[in-house]
Amino acid sequence: MSKIAQTPQAPYYAVIFTSTRTDDDNGYGITAQRMVELAQQQPGFLGIESAREDVGITVSYWQDLPSIRAWKSNTEHLQAQKKGRSDWYDAFKVRIAKVERDYGL
């Protein structure tokens, strides 16, 4: 599997989640993997990319804004968001952007 998401022809949307973590894992790794698996099952999901060093960045790609809203309100995802706020993140930022063009090698 490629580490770079194979997205369709633009336009589509990107949800960019940038974070800094606390020192406590407390189930983070297992939950993060579950969220990827769950997102992949959602209508409108197109792909995901993630990297972590001092700052973590995960970009998920979606067909449209209603698909993003549905993912944000997924019950299991809501539980993970709550745990993230209370236990896993020192800080985070979510950005939603429309991808107008993409190209690459």
Beta strands, then each sheet from edge to edge (+ up, - down):
strand 1: 12-21
strand 2: 45-52
strand 3: 56-62
strand 4: 89-99
sheet 1: 2+ 3- 1+ 4-
end
